[in-house]
Amino acid sequence: MNEPVSTIMTTNLITASPEVTLDKIRDIFKSRKIHHLPITKNGHIMGLVTTSDLLWLNRPFEEYTKIKAKSVMTTKIAKMGPHDKIGAAADIFLRNWFHALPIVDDDDKLVGLVTSFDIIKYAYANAYPDDPVNYLT
């Protein structure tokens, strides 16, 4: 848990602008099999939309074409740097009710995303190094 989060973070991120509509976000969640979508502007994280946000919205899918990400995204989000430790990310997940942390560089630009699932894969791979399935690839 003392390794940097950069060793387990996802770097080839799918992002969207604050102006994208929820029908497009829903399509991204379904087609890319992801649960967290960083909302960015000029490379900077503006917010995060999750599959849970869409569930809690409790609106008919027909209305998604009129609702923009900026109206439902979470804007008060915890962030980490790429050199912060995996254990620190695990601690944040254990103390809070969310499952994704944007990773930003010194200029506050988005460089990655770490999820609670990434931490589980990391812990499993370390606990069972002889398992033929490598969950960290």
Helices and strands as residue ranges (DSSP letters): G 5-7, H 22-32, E 36-41, E 44-50, H 51-57, G 61-66, G 69-71, H 86-95, E 100-104, E 110-115, H 116-127
